[in-house]
Amino acid sequence: MAVDSVSGSSNTSALSGSRTTIAENFDTFLNILTTQLKNQNPLDPLDTNQFTAQLVQFTGVEQQLKTNEFLESLLQTTQSTGKTDAVSYIGREITAAGTTAELKNGGATWAFNADAQVANATVTIKNANGRVVYTEAGSLDKGPGNFLWTGKGSDGNTQPDGTYTIEIKGTNLSGNTIKVSTSTIGIVTAVDFSGAQPILTVGTSKILLSDVTNVRIPNTAPIPDEDDTAS
């Protein structure tokens, strides 16, 4: 479980304050106990069972603080390990739930997954302003696949590099809607640790580390001239 820096600092301060308070109280208790034992009436001695019980209680609290200190140290180690793992994503190509992709160097790629065979599929791509720049119709096989767009719009003009979104709708032969989910694919360029969990930067998109479903070494092969779609 990730913990933000402000919360972590507060917990550390509270635990440190608790250790100081219990130590001061314990020292005060021992001083009072010693004074009472020195000045007790030999004919009416103090109840040692009561002092013993209080000693046991103080010892139990001290042990609990030690346990909390150990857990705090373990949590900090886990957070450090989590950050190291997140940083290792930089330069890797990831897949995460989403609809956006960066058009760069003549290509933008999305992953998709069809719940069943799609007889009639419609792919719609929009630019950052929400304007439709490309549409395509075809069919899709059941299961996962990739859609590669070379950046050429439906009007034949090449679109500028930037962020684009995709929507894929489909029906079967009976006309029933088939769910087709889409995923973002891109290269991680930075990691943000300011939140409760690491956020990966992919182009202009921000992706939660928990949303990542696949990580791999980027494919450096040249982008083909044709769209990689099912027909």
Buried (B, 14 or more C-beta within 10 A) or exposed (E): EBBBEEEBEEBEEEBEEBBEEBEEEBEEBEEEBEEEEEEEEEEEEEEEEEBEEEBEEBEEBBEEBEEBBEEBEEBEEEBEEBBEEBBEBEEBBBBBBBBBBBBBEBBBBBBBBBEBBBBBBBBBBBBEEEEEBBEBEBBBEEEEBBBBBBBBBEEEEEBEBBBBBBBBBBBEEEEEEBEBBBBBBBBBEEBEBEEEBBBBBBBEBEBBBEBBEEEEEEEEEEBEEEBBBBE
